[in-house]
Amino acid sequence: MKLSIIIVNYNVKNFLDQCLNSVFKGITKIEAEVFVVDNISTDGSVEMVQKKYPSVKLIANEKNVGFSIANNQAIKIAKGEYILLLNPDTVVEEDTFEKCIQFSDNQTELGGLGVKMIDGNGIFLPESKRGLPTPSVSFYKIFGLSSLFPKSKKFAKYHLGYLNEDETNEIEILSGAYMWMRKSVLDEIGYLDEGFFMYGEDIDLSYRIIQAGYKNYYFPKTKIIHYKGESTKKGSINYVFVFYNAMIIFSKKHFTKNAKAFSFFINIAIYLRAALALIVRFINYFKLPLIDTGFILLILVLLNFLKPYLGFPNQIEINNEYGLLNVLLVVMSFITGQAILKGYTQTVRINRTLWGMVLGTVLLVGVNAIFPKEYSFSNKFLISILSGIIFIIPSTRFTLNYFNKLKLRKNNNKSIIVTGDKPFIEKISNLVEKQQTISELLKINPSNNCSTEDEDFFIGKKYQLKDIAQIYNTSEVIFSSNNMTYKDIIEEMSQPKNKYIDYKISLRNELLIGGSTVEKI
């Protein structure tokens, strides 16, 4: 037996289904076995595996035993020369396992291997390659120095940011989402430490591989999708507490000299990062209103400074009874206008932004008119304020969109790219009609060959997908896995570096699976 693939599952039936679908496409030329260890899921996962994948060696636990114990249950009976611990929310390329075997067979000192991972938006996941979280490395990560200096050999060791993501390199820590190891090495050093329930066990096992004299590699010649569940998102407070407590366990086990001091700093960091997670969530939610407020205040400060040179009356004096009201009036008029006309939705539309500014102008002019004359804005000052705001608000939207910090839609239509054959596209078209959304379907041929008949139906070919997505400001791309290989799908997802494109992959043309949604077709 060349390869044993072990997947631990808990209540992610549809993701598991897609994962297994890709796995079995990847082992057609390999002598391999597939284990699914289910930690008492209640969503029908066990029944799905029994029905659709009868060749899977299923271990159905009667309680949730955690990640480490569940994997060890399968490792103990696995027969493969190589062991792969694979998350259920992953999709592999058809030749992923073949490439890993070829590379591993040529590296006699190899203990473990990790591959290049992208998320559901096609963005590279930095945890694909990691360094050992020593107390100093952990300190730099926890207190944000690794984020400030992402390419530094000193501060960015946690995610090895100084290593090229497209080059094979020796690394220290493998990701538990795709953890490829020699079975003989595991038999020598022991399996996963069952003291870790969730998080940290991959770090511990990777470190023990290195301690035994073997090497771990980052191998980017193949890619996988790792969707990452809601409960493991790094912005969640649950993640902060569970992950950093796992680091304390790891430190106490391997760095006993510094464990007490490290634990002290980690406990401080846990609460700091939990507070930071709340602050970041707040900022992300109110990002645009905060940006608008900042620029409006800047405009008022500049105009107030320039008023003697522009011939304005003395308009804004914070010290008097109406000074602060003048400032609040301007800010609240435009913030209220944008909020009422939905200018602050996740996908920003230019028409709503413009109508929000119109309403803001009406509110500002109307309320300003009821102020006493000596404390109200003169027409000249009012026009200057409006000119500045009318320029700055759309400019910020276009700038944020350009730097991929905001998804900007220029009209009411939602642009969706669909890649598949004609029957699949017709199914998606019917689905869109049922949802009663105003959407423009852009039909892409799943291959690069088009007949004359195809040219009348499709807007473009597979190789043109990236450019079409950019030209039409696409918010969603749907792939048919019946008409495209997972390898081609993952390659297309890796092309446009836009975190606001929502990629969905069909499973047997029955389900559409995306990063956070599963829809029936």
BASENU-539502 format. One record per residue (C-alpha): residue number from 1; residue in three letters; x, y negated, z. Coordinates in Angstrom, 2 decimals, m for minus. Each point is the difference from the previous one (the first is absolute). Last residue first. Layout:
BEGIN
<NUM "Ala" <X Y Z>>
...
END
This chain:
BEGIN
<521 "Ile" <m29.13 m23.41 m7.71>>
<520 "Lys" <0.25 0.32 3.78>>
<519 "Glu" <2.16 m2.60 1.69>>
<518 "Val" <2.91 0.34 2.44>>
<517 "Thr" <1.47 m3.20 1.38>>
<516 "Ser" <3.09 m1.16 1.91>>
<515 "Gly" <2.94 0.60 m2.33>>
<514 "Gly" <m2.10 1.23 m2.87>>
<513 "Ile" <m1.76 3.24 m0.90>>
<512 "Leu" <m2.69 0.11 m2.67>>
<511 "Leu" <m1.93 3.25 0.20>>
<510 "Glu" <m1.62 2.41 m2.47>>
<509 "Asn" <2.17 m0.43 m3.11>>
<508 "Arg" <2.04 2.98 1.22>>
<507 "Leu" <1.55 m2.44 2.48>>
<506 "Ser" <0.06 m3.52 m1.41>>
<505 "Ile" <2.80 m2.31 1.05>>
<504 "Lys" <m0.59 m3.52 1.29>>
<503 "Tyr" <2.45 m2.90 0.06>>
<502 "Asp" <m0.95 m3.28 1.65>>
<501 "Ile" <2.14 m2.82 m1.37>>
<500 "Tyr" <0.61 m2.58 2.73>>
<499 "Lys" <3.44 1.31 0.98>>
<498 "Asn" <1.35 m0.99 m3.40>>
<497 "Lys" <3.39 1.33 m1.02>>
<496 "Pro" <m1.13 1.09 m3.45>>
<495 "Gln" <1.93 3.16 m1.02>>
<494 "Ser" <m0.17 2.55 2.83>>
<493 "Met" <m3.67 0.78 m0.61>>
<492 "Glu" <0.79 0.89 m3.61>>
<491 "Glu" <2.71 2.44 1.10>>
<490 "Ile" <m2.31 1.55 2.58>>
<489 "Ile" <m2.67 0.56 m2.64>>
<488 "Asp" <2.50 1.45 m2.50>>
<487 "Lys" <1.32 2.48 2.58>>
<486 "Tyr" <m3.52 0.84 1.13>>
<485 "Thr" <m0.65 1.09 m3.57>>
<484 "Met" <m2.66 m1.81 m1.99>>
<483 "Asn" <m3.28 1.19 m1.53>>
<482 "Asn" <m1.51 2.05 2.81>>
<481 "Ser" <1.70 m2.25 2.57>>
<480 "Ser" <m2.23 m2.81 m1.29>>
<479 "Phe" <1.44 m3.32 1.12>>
<478 "Ile" <m1.91 m3.05 1.28>>
<477 "Val" <1.67 m3.41 0.28>>
<476 "Glu" <m1.51 m2.81 2.11>>
<475 "Ser" <0.58 m3.73 0.47>>
<474 "Thr" <1.06 m0.87 m3.54>>
<473 "Asn" <1.26 m3.50 m0.75>>
<472 "Tyr" <m0.92 0.53 m3.67>>
<471 "Ile" <3.49 m0.80 m1.31>>
<470 "Gln" <1.79 1.73 2.89>>
<469 "Ala" <m1.97 3.25 m0.16>>
<468 "Ile" <0.31 m0.03 m3.81>>
<467 "Asp" <3.79 m0.34 0.28>>
<466 "Lys" <0.32 2.92 2.43>>
<465 "Leu" <m2.38 2.22 m1.99>>
<464 "Gln" <1.75 m0.46 m3.36>>
<463 "Tyr" <1.93 3.29 0.21>>
<462 "Lys" <m3.28 1.91 0.41>>
<461 "Lys" <m1.61 m1.40 m3.14>>
<460 "Gly" <m2.31 m2.97 m0.53>>
<459 "Ile" <m3.51 m1.40 m0.29>>
<458 "Phe" <m1.48 3.43 m0.68>>
<457 "Phe" <m3.15 0.72 m2.02>>
<456 "Asp" <0.70 m1.38 m3.49>>
<455 "Glu" <3.65 1.05 0.22>>
<454 "Asp" <m1.09 3.53 0.89>>
<453 "Glu" <m1.81 0.43 m3.33>>
<452 "Thr" <3.14 m1.05 m1.87>>
<451 "Ser" <1.94 2.58 2.01>>
<450 "Cys" <2.11 m1.02 2.97>>
<449 "Asn" <3.15 1.54 1.46>>
<448 "Asn" <1.54 m1.46 3.13>>
<447 "Ser" <m2.10 2.16 2.29>>
<446 "Pro" <m2.63 m0.71 2.65>>
<445 "Asn" <m1.69 m2.50 m2.36>>
<444 "Ile" <m0.96 m3.08 2.00>>
<443 "Lys" <m3.55 m1.35 0.29>>
<442 "Leu" <m0.36 m3.39 1.67>>
<441 "Leu" <m3.30 m0.04 1.87>>
<440 "Glu" <m1.25 m3.49 0.86>>
<439 "Ser" <m1.92 0.01 3.25>>
<438 "Ile" <m2.98 m1.88 1.37>>
<437 "Thr" <m0.99 2.50 2.68>>
<436 "Gln" <m3.34 1.80 0.04>>
<435 "Gln" <1.43 3.06 1.78>>
<434 "Lys" <m2.07 2.17 m2.35>>
<433 "Glu" <1.53 m1.80 m3.00>>
<432 "Val" <3.51 0.64 1.30>>
<431 "Leu" <m0.73 3.72 0.38>>
<430 "Asn" <m1.44 0.17 m3.52>>
<429 "Ser" <3.18 m1.61 m1.39>>
<428 "Ile" <2.10 2.46 2.00>>
<427 "Lys" <m1.85 2.92 m1.56>>
<426 "Glu" <0.36 m1.54 m3.48>>
<425 "Ile" <3.75 m0.35 0.61>>
<424 "Phe" <0.21 3.68 0.88>>
<423 "Pro" <m1.91 1.06 m3.14>>
<422 "Lys" <2.28 m2.23 m2.17>>
<421 "Asp" <3.33 1.30 1.28>>
<420 "Gly" <1.94 m1.64 2.80>>
<419 "Thr" <1.47 m3.27 1.25>>
<418 "Val" <m2.45 m2.52 1.44>>
<417 "Ile" <1.16 m3.57 0.68>>
<416 "Ile" <m2.40 m2.07 2.09>>
<415 "Ser" <m0.41 m3.80 m0.28>>
<414 "Lys" <m2.55 m1.39 2.43>>
<413 "Asn" <m1.93 m2.80 m1.65>>
<412 "Asn" <m0.84 m3.08 2.05>>
<411 "Asn" <2.83 m2.06 m1.45>>
<410 "Lys" <3.65 m0.89 0.59>>
<409 "Arg" <0.69 2.69 2.58>>
<408 "Leu" <2.94 m0.68 2.26>>
<407 "Lys" <1.49 2.69 2.24>>
<406 "Leu" <2.30 m1.64 2.52>>
<405 "Lys" <3.59 0.39 1.16>>
<404 "Asn" <1.23 1.33 m3.36>>
<403 "Phe" <2.43 m2.91 m0.52>>
<402 "Tyr" <m2.05 m1.30 m2.95>>
<401 "Asn" <m3.28 0.46 1.91>>
<400 "Leu" <1.35 m2.02 2.92>>
<399 "Thr" <1.02 m2.78 m2.42>>
<398 "Phe" <m3.33 0.04 m1.85>>
<397 "Arg" <m1.96 m0.23 3.24>>
<396 "Thr" <2.27 m2.70 1.43>>
<395 "Ser" <m0.42 m2.09 m3.14>>
<394 "Pro" <m3.81 0.33 0.15>>
<393 "Ile" <0.04 m1.58 3.51>>
<392 "Ile" <2.71 m2.62 m0.66>>
<391 "Phe" <m1.43 m1.91 m2.96>>
<390 "Ile" <m3.56 m0.49 1.27>>
<389 "Ile" <1.49 m0.77 3.42>>
<388 "Gly" <2.30 m2.74 m1.27>>
<387 "Ser" <m2.61 m1.61 m2.23>>
<386 "Leu" <m2.60 0.14 2.79>>
<385 "Ile" <2.30 m1.76 2.46>>
<384 "Ser" <0.93 m2.69 m2.56>>
<383 "Ile" <m3.65 m0.53 m0.91>>
<382 "Leu" <m0.89 m0.46 3.68>>
<381 "Phe" <2.84 m2.48 0.55>>
<380 "Lys" <m1.18 m2.15 m2.90>>
<379 "Asn" <m3.64 0.31 1.01>>
<378 "Ser" <0.89 m1.13 3.52>>
<377 "Phe" <m0.16 2.66 2.68>>
<376 "Ser" <m2.27 m0.70 2.97>>
<375 "Tyr" <1.07 m1.55 3.29>>
<374 "Glu" <m0.71 m3.71 m0.69>>
<373 "Lys" <m3.15 0.93 m1.91>>
<372 "Pro" <m1.53 2.00 2.85>>
<371 "Phe" <m0.27 3.65 m1.10>>
<370 "Ile" <m3.19 0.98 m1.83>>
<369 "Ala" <1.59 m0.16 m3.45>>
<368 "Asn" <2.90 2.26 1.07>>
<367 "Val" <m2.54 2.76 0.69>>
<366 "Gly" <m1.31 m0.09 m3.58>>
<365 "Val" <3.35 m0.49 m1.73>>
<364 "Leu" <1.62 2.90 1.88>>
<363 "Leu" <m2.98 2.33 m0.37>>
<362 "Val" <m0.33 m0.72 m3.73>>
<361 "Thr" <3.74 0.51 m0.51>>
<360 "Gly" <m0.07 3.31 1.89>>
<359 "Leu" <m2.93 1.14 m2.16>>
<358 "Val" <2.00 m0.79 m3.14>>
<357 "Met" <3.08 1.68 1.49>>
<356 "Gly" <m2.03 3.15 0.66>>
<355 "Trp" <m1.27 m0.13 m3.58>>
<354 "Leu" <3.62 0.02 m1.18>>
<353 "Thr" <0.99 2.89 2.28>>
<352 "Arg" <m3.07 1.99 m1.05>>
<351 "Asn" <0.92 m0.52 m3.67>>
<350 "Ile" <3.62 0.99 0.68>>
<349 "Arg" <m0.91 3.32 1.56>>
<348 "Val" <1.99 1.32 2.94>>
<347 "Thr" <0.08 3.75 0.62>>
<346 "Gln" <0.10 0.43 3.77>>
<345 "Thr" <m2.75 m2.58 0.45>>
<344 "Tyr" <0.84 m3.54 1.12>>
<343 "Gly" <m1.72 m2.05 m2.69>>
<342 "Lys" <m3.34 1.50 0.92>>
<341 "Leu" <m2.18 m3.08 m0.72>>
<340 "Ile" <m0.72 m0.67 3.67>>
<339 "Ala" <3.62 0.63 1.07>>
<338 "Gln" <1.52 m2.23 m2.69>>
<337 "Gly" <m2.31 m2.92 0.80>>
<336 "Thr" <0.51 0.46 3.74>>
<335 "Ile" <3.81 m0.09 m0.38>>
<334 "Phe" <m0.37 m3.06 m2.26>>
<333 "Ser" <m2.19 m2.03 2.34>>
<332 "Met" <1.73 1.31 3.14>>
<331 "Val" <3.42 m1.37 m0.97>>
<330 "Val" <m1.20 m3.44 m1.14>>
<329 "Leu" <m2.37 m0.51 2.92>>
<328 "Leu" <2.51 1.31 2.54>>
<327 "Val" <2.51 m2.67 m1.06>>
<326 "Asn" <m2.51 m2.85 0.15>>
<325 "Leu" <m1.36 1.31 3.31>>
<324 "Leu" <3.52 m0.16 1.46>>
<323 "Gly" <0.24 m3.66 m0.92>>
<322 "Tyr" <m3.57 m0.93 0.98>>
<321 "Glu" <0.52 m0.82 3.70>>
<320 "Asn" <3.34 m1.72 m0.52>>
<319 "Asn" <3.41 1.52 0.68>>
<318 "Ile" <0.01 2.20 m3.11>>
<317 "Glu" <0.03 m3.11 m2.20>>
<316 "Ile" <m1.01 0.88 m3.53>>
<315 "Gln" <m1.16 m2.80 m2.31>>
<314 "Asn" <2.17 m3.12 0.26>>
<313 "Pro" <m1.18 m1.48 m3.30>>
<312 "Phe" <1.67 1.48 m3.09>>
<311 "Gly" <2.27 m2.19 m2.16>>
<310 "Leu" <2.09 2.80 m1.42>>
<309 "Tyr" <3.27 m0.92 1.69>>
<308 "Pro" <m1.58 m0.49 3.43>>
<307 "Lys" <m1.97 3.25 m0.50>>
<306 "Leu" <3.05 2.19 m0.74>>
<305 "Phe" <0.36 1.49 3.50>>
<304 "Asn" <m3.74 0.54 0.34>>
<303 "Leu" <m0.06 1.54 m3.45>>
<302 "Leu" <2.83 2.37 0.91>>
<301 "Val" <m1.57 0.99 3.32>>
<300 "Leu" <m3.42 0.54 m1.63>>
<299 "Ile" <1.52 2.16 m2.77>>
<298 "Leu" <1.90 2.09 2.58>>
<297 "Leu" <m3.20 0.50 2.01>>
<296 "Ile" <m1.74 1.26 m3.15>>
<295 "Phe" <2.97 2.27 m0.71>>
<294 "Gly" <m0.07 1.62 3.44>>
<293 "Thr" <m3.77 0.39 0.05>>
<292 "Asp" <0.02 1.68 m3.42>>
<291 "Ile" <2.71 2.43 1.12>>
<290 "Leu" <m1.93 0.84 3.18>>
<289 "Pro" <m3.25 0.47 m1.93>>
<288 "Leu" <1.89 2.26 m2.46>>
<287 "Lys" <1.65 2.23 2.57>>
<286 "Phe" <m3.00 0.48 2.30>>
<285 "Tyr" <m0.17 3.79 m0.26>>
<284 "Asn" <3.74 0.40 m0.53>>
<283 "Ile" <0.73 m2.35 2.92>>
<282 "Phe" <m2.37 1.89 2.32>>
<281 "Arg" <1.45 3.37 m0.98>>
<280 "Val" <3.50 m1.40 0.50>>
<279 "Ile" <m0.97 m1.29 3.46>>
<278 "Leu" <m1.55 3.34 1.00>>
<277 "Ala" <3.04 1.93 m1.22>>
<276 "Leu" <2.26 m2.49 1.78>>
<275 "Ala" <m1.76 0.69 3.30>>
<274 "Ala" <0.51 3.74 m0.53>>
<273 "Arg" <3.58 m0.72 m1.05>>
<272 "Leu" <0.69 m1.95 3.21>>
<271 "Tyr" <m1.74 2.67 2.08>>
<270 "Ile" <2.05 2.82 m1.49>>
<269 "Ala" <3.16 m2.14 m0.04>>
<268 "Ile" <0.02 m0.35 3.78>>
<267 "Asn" <m0.37 3.77 0.31>>
<266 "Ile" <2.76 0.48 m2.58>>
<265 "Phe" <2.33 m2.34 1.87>>
<264 "Phe" <m0.39 1.99 3.24>>
<263 "Ser" <0.21 3.33 m1.82>>
<262 "Phe" <3.30 m1.10 m1.58>>
<261 "Ala" <1.40 m1.00 3.36>>
<260 "Lys" <m0.97 3.37 1.46>>
<259 "Ala" <1.09 2.01 m3.04>>
<258 "Asn" <3.45 m1.56 m0.40>>
<257 "Lys" <2.03 2.89 1.33>>
<256 "Thr" <m2.64 2.60 m0.90>>
<255 "Phe" <0.12 m0.77 m3.71>>
<254 "His" <m1.33 3.22 m1.57>>
<253 "Lys" <m2.98 1.18 2.06>>
<252 "Lys" <m0.84 m3.21 1.83>>
<251 "Ser" <0.28 m1.89 m3.29>>
<250 "Phe" <m2.33 2.38 m1.86>>
<249 "Ile" <m2.64 m0.19 2.74>>
<248 "Ile" <0.26 m3.82 0.00>>
<247 "Met" <m0.33 0.00 m3.81>>
<246 "Ala" <m3.21 2.02 0.32>>
<245 "Asn" <m1.29 m2.71 2.35>>
<244 "Tyr" <0.78 m2.48 m2.77>>
<243 "Phe" <m2.08 1.89 m2.54>>
<242 "Val" <m3.04 0.67 2.20>>
<241 "Phe" <m0.32 m3.53 1.39>>
<240 "Val" <0.64 m1.87 m3.27>>
<239 "Tyr" <m2.09 2.40 m2.10>>
<238 "Asn" <m3.04 m0.49 2.23>>
<237 "Ile" <0.45 m3.77 m0.33>>
<236 "Ser" <m0.45 0.29 m3.75>>
<235 "Gly" <2.23 m1.98 m2.35>>
<234 "Lys" <2.12 3.02 m0.78>>
<233 "Lys" <m2.85 1.99 m1.41>>
<232 "Thr" <m0.04 3.45 1.53>>
<231 "Ser" <m3.65 0.14 1.02>>
<230 "Glu" <m1.12 m1.34 m3.39>>
<229 "Gly" <1.72 2.84 m1.81>>
<228 "Lys" <3.15 m0.21 m2.10>>
<227 "Tyr" <m0.48 0.25 m3.79>>
<226 "His" <3.30 1.70 m0.73>>
<225 "Ile" <0.47 0.26 m3.76>>
<224 "Ile" <3.01 2.04 m1.14>>
<223 "Lys" <3.10 m0.74 m2.04>>
<222 "Thr" <2.80 1.99 m1.63>>
<221 "Lys" <3.56 m0.98 m0.77>>
<220 "Pro" <m0.02 m1.99 3.25>>
<219 "Phe" <1.88 2.59 2.15>>
<218 "Tyr" <0.93 m1.30 3.47>>
<217 "Tyr" <2.26 2.63 1.50>>
<216 "Asn" <0.60 1.60 3.37>>
<215 "Lys" <3.34 1.67 0.71>>
<214 "Tyr" <0.98 2.95 2.22>>
<213 "Gly" <2.43 0.10 2.91>>
<212 "Ala" <m2.34 1.24 2.77>>
<211 "Gln" <m0.32 m3.57 1.31>>
<210 "Ile" <m1.31 m1.02 m3.44>>
<209 "Ile" <m2.83 2.55 0.11>>
<208 "Arg" <m0.70 m0.96 3.64>>
<207 "Tyr" <m0.48 m3.62 m1.09>>
<206 "Ser" <m2.52 0.98 m2.68>>
<205 "Leu" <m1.93 2.09 2.56>>
<204 "Asp" <m0.21 m2.89 2.48>>
<203 "Ile" <m0.97 m2.58 m2.60>>
<202 "Asp" <m2.70 2.28 m1.44>>
<201 "Glu" <m1.36 0.66 3.51>>
<200 "Gly" <m0.21 m3.73 0.72>>
<199 "Tyr" <m3.66 m0.45 m0.85>>
<198 "Met" <m2.92 2.15 1.31>>
<197 "Phe" <m0.02 2.57 2.80>>
<196 "Phe" <3.75 m0.07 0.75>>
<195 "Gly" <0.97 2.44 2.77>>
<194 "Glu" <m0.49 2.76 m2.58>>
<193 "Asp" <3.49 m0.63 m1.40>>
<192 "Leu" <m0.19 1.13 m3.62>>
<191 "Tyr" <1.96 3.17 m0.83>>
<190 "Gly" <3.30 1.27 1.32>>
<189 "Ile" <3.59 m0.72 m1.04>>
<188 "Glu" <0.95 3.30 m1.68>>
<187 "Asp" <m3.39 1.17 m1.24>>
<186 "Leu" <m0.59 m3.54 m1.27>>
<185 "Val" <3.30 0.10 m1.93>>
<184 "Ser" <m0.89 3.37 m1.54>>
<183 "Lys" <m3.39 m1.39 m1.06>>
<182 "Arg" <1.70 m2.75 m2.00>>
<181 "Met" <m1.96 m3.24 0.26>>
<180 "Trp" <m2.40 m2.29 m1.93>>
<179 "Met" <m1.91 m2.51 2.13>>
<178 "Tyr" <m2.60 m1.92 m1.97>>
<177 "Ala" <m2.42 m1.95 2.24>>
<176 "Gly" <2.26 0.66 3.00>>
<175 "Ser" <2.49 m2.47 m1.44>>
<174 "Leu" <3.66 0.99 0.14>>
<173 "Ile" <2.61 m1.67 2.21>>
<172 "Glu" <3.77 m0.19 m0.51>>
<171 "Ile" <0.59 m0.94 m3.61>>
<170 "Glu" <2.38 1.15 m2.74>>
<169 "Asn" <m0.76 m1.74 m3.24>>
<168 "Thr" <m1.73 0.47 m3.35>>
<167 "Glu" <m0.63 m3.33 m1.72>>
<166 "Asp" <m3.34 m1.61 m0.92>>
<165 "Glu" <m0.75 m1.61 3.39>>
<164 "Asn" <3.45 m1.62 m0.01>>
<163 "Leu" <1.46 0.12 3.52>>
<162 "Tyr" <0.28 m3.29 1.97>>
<161 "Gly" <m3.47 0.46 1.45>>
<160 "Leu" <1.09 3.06 1.94>>
<159 "His" <m3.49 0.14 1.57>>
<158 "Tyr" <1.25 m0.10 3.61>>
<157 "Lys" <3.45 m1.24 m1.02>>
<156 "Ala" <m1.22 m3.46 m0.96>>
<155 "Phe" <1.83 m2.07 2.66>>
<154 "Lys" <3.63 0.97 m0.56>>
<153 "Lys" <0.10 1.02 m3.65>>
<152 "Ser" <m2.18 m3.02 m0.80>>
<151 "Lys" <m2.40 0.29 m2.94>>
<150 "Pro" <m3.27 m0.62 1.91>>
<149 "Phe" <1.40 m2.89 2.11>>
<148 "Leu" <m3.10 m1.62 1.52>>
<147 "Ser" <m1.93 3.28 m0.02>>
<146 "Ser" <2.86 1.90 1.68>>
<145 "Leu" <0.28 m2.80 2.57>>
<144 "Gly" <m3.67 0.45 0.97>>
<143 "Phe" <0.29 0.71 3.74>>
<142 "Ile" <m0.97 3.65 m0.31>>
<141 "Lys" <2.23 0.62 m3.00>>
<140 "Tyr" <3.19 m1.54 1.38>>
<139 "Phe" <m0.59 1.68 3.39>>
<138 "Ser" <m0.57 3.37 m1.67>>
<137 "Val" <3.34 m0.29 m1.82>>
<136 "Ser" <1.74 m0.95 3.29>>
<135 "Pro" <m1.65 2.82 2.00>>
<134 "Thr" <0.79 2.51 m2.77>>
<133 "Pro" <m2.80 0.55 m2.49>>
<132 "Leu" <1.97 2.14 m2.49>>
<131 "Gly" <m0.37 m1.37 m3.50>>
<130 "Arg" <m2.97 0.26 m2.33>>
<129 "Lys" <m0.81 0.67 m3.62>>
<128 "Ser" <m3.56 0.50 m1.30>>
<127 "Glu" <m1.05 m2.14 2.98>>
<126 "Pro" <0.33 m3.00 m2.34>>
<125 "Leu" <m3.20 0.92 m1.86>>
<124 "Phe" <0.12 m1.28 m3.58>>
<123 "Ile" <m3.26 m1.67 m1.11>>
<122 "Gly" <m2.26 1.85 m2.46>>
<121 "Asn" <m3.19 m1.25 1.64>>
<120 "Gly" <m0.79 3.37 1.61>>
<119 "Asp" <3.48 0.13 1.52>>
<118 "Ile" <3.27 0.96 m1.66>>
<117 "Met" <2.50 2.62 1.14>>
<116 "Lys" <3.49 0.82 m1.29>>
<115 "Val" <1.08 3.43 1.20>>
<114 "Gly" <1.40 1.52 3.19>>
<113 "Leu" <2.52 2.81 0.41>>
<112 "Gly" <1.30 2.19 2.81>>
<111 "Gly" <2.90 2.25 0.98>>
<110 "Leu" <2.17 m0.35 m3.08>>
<109 "Glu" <3.59 1.25 0.39>>
<108 "Thr" <m0.28 2.33 m3.03>>
<107 "Gln" <m1.25 m2.81 m2.23>>
<106 "Asn" <m0.56 1.52 m3.46>>
<105 "Asp" <m2.99 2.12 1.09>>
<104 "Ser" <m1.50 m3.10 1.62>>
<103 "Phe" <0.03 m2.02 m3.25>>
<102 "Gln" <m1.61 2.75 m2.07>>
<101 "Ile" <m2.52 0.78 2.75>>
<100 "Cys" <m0.98 m3.67 0.36>>
<99 "Lys" <m0.42 m0.37 m3.77>>
<98 "Glu" <m2.19 3.11 m0.22>>
<97 "Phe" <m2.07 m1.17 2.97>>
<96 "Thr" <m0.77 m3.41 m1.51>>
<95 "Asp" <m0.71 1.34 m3.51>>
<94 "Glu" <m3.80 m0.42 0.00>>
<93 "Glu" <0.21 m3.22 1.99>>
<92 "Val" <m1.20 m0.01 3.60>>
<91 "Val" <m3.07 m1.60 1.59>>
<90 "Thr" <m0.09 m0.70 3.74>>
<89 "Asp" <m2.71 m0.43 2.64>>
<88 "Pro" <0.35 3.63 1.20>>
<87 "Asn" <3.54 m0.64 1.32>>
<86 "Leu" <2.68 2.44 m1.13>>
<85 "Leu" <2.50 2.00 2.05>>
<84 "Leu" <2.07 1.80 m2.62>>
<83 "Ile" <2.01 3.09 0.97>>
<82 "Tyr" <2.67 1.39 m2.32>>
<81 "Glu" <1.18 3.61 m0.28>>
<80 "Gly" <m3.67 0.87 0.42>>
<79 "Lys" <m1.38 2.75 2.23>>
<78 "Ala" <m2.14 m2.01 2.42>>
<77 "Ile" <m1.21 1.85 3.12>>
<76 "Lys" <1.65 m2.18 2.66>>
<75 "Ile" <m0.26 m3.11 m2.20>>
<74 "Ala" <m3.81 0.32 m0.04>>
<73 "Gln" <m0.59 m0.21 3.76>>
<72 "Asn" <2.87 m2.48 0.25>>
<71 "Asn" <m1.91 m2.45 m2.18>>
<70 "Ala" <m3.04 0.12 2.29>>
<69 "Ile" <2.14 m0.31 3.16>>
<68 "Ser" <1.73 m3.11 m1.31>>
<67 "Phe" <m3.01 m1.85 m1.44>>
<66 "Gly" <m2.43 0.31 2.91>>
<65 "Val" <m1.79 2.96 1.59>>
<64 "Asn" <m3.48 m1.20 m0.91>>
<63 "Lys" <m2.16 2.91 1.15>>
<62 "Glu" <m1.39 3.24 m1.47>>
<61 "Asn" <2.74 0.16 m2.61>>
<60 "Ala" <m0.78 1.12 m3.55>>
<59 "Ile" <3.16 1.42 m1.59>>
<58 "Leu" <m0.55 0.38 m3.73>>
<57 "Lys" <2.44 1.70 m2.35>>
<56 "Val" <m1.15 m1.55 m3.27>>
<55 "Ser" <m0.83 2.50 m2.75>>
<54 "Pro" <m3.74 m0.63 0.39>>
<53 "Tyr" <0.35 m3.66 m1.05>>
<52 "Lys" <m3.46 m1.30 m0.94>>
<51 "Lys" <m2.31 1.90 2.37>>
<50 "Gln" <2.25 0.69 2.99>>
<49 "Val" <1.60 m3.44 m0.25>>
<48 "Met" <m3.39 m1.76 m0.12>>
<47 "Glu" <m1.34 2.07 2.91>>
<46 "Val" <2.99 m0.99 2.14>>
<45 "Ser" <m0.32 m3.70 m0.89>>
<44 "Gly" <m3.73 m0.15 0.78>>
<43 "Asp" <0.13 m3.37 1.77>>
<42 "Thr" <0.30 1.25 3.60>>
<41 "Ser" <3.73 0.71 m0.01>>
<40 "Ile" <1.28 2.41 2.66>>
<39 "Asn" <3.76 m0.66 m0.46>>
<38 "Asp" <0.31 1.65 m3.40>>
<37 "Val" <3.27 1.63 m1.01>>
<36 "Val" <0.14 0.31 m3.78>>
<35 "Phe" <2.77 2.24 m1.31>>
<34 "Val" <1.14 0.28 m3.63>>
<33 "Glu" <2.30 2.71 m1.34>>
<32 "Ala" <2.52 m0.30 m2.81>>
<31 "Glu" <1.73 1.86 m2.79>>
<30 "Ile" <0.33 m2.94 m2.36>>
<29 "Lys" <m1.17 m0.53 m3.61>>
<28 "Thr" <m3.64 m0.88 0.82>>
<27 "Ile" <1.08 m1.70 3.23>>
<26 "Gly" <m0.64 m3.66 m0.87>>
<25 "Lys" <m3.56 0.35 m1.33>>
<24 "Phe" <m0.79 1.80 3.24>>
<23 "Val" <1.34 m2.94 2.00>>
<22 "Ser" <m1.97 m2.60 m1.99>>
<21 "Asn" <m3.34 1.72 0.68>>
<20 "Leu" <1.08 0.64 3.58>>
<19 "Cys" <0.51 m3.74 0.54>>
<18 "Gln" <m3.31 m0.88 m1.65>>
<17 "Asp" <m1.88 2.44 2.23>>
<16 "Leu" <1.91 m1.21 3.07>>
<15 "Phe" <m0.99 m3.59 m0.80>>
<14 "Asn" <m3.62 1.11 m0.31>>
<13 "Lys" <0.02 2.00 3.25>>
<12 "Val" <1.77 m2.56 2.20>>
<11 "Asn" <m1.31 1.16 3.41>>
<10 "Tyr" <3.27 1.34 1.46>>
<9 "Asn" <2.45 1.85 m2.22>>
<8 "Val" <3.54 1.35 0.40>>
<7 "Ile" <1.49 0.92 m3.37>>
<6 "Ile" <2.83 2.53 m0.28>>
<5 "Ile" <1.68 0.83 m3.31>>
<4 "Ser" <2.23 3.09 m0.06>>
<3 "Leu" <2.48 0.15 m2.87>>
<2 "Lys" <2.31 2.53 m1.68>>
<1 "Met" <m1.55 3.31 1.09>>
END
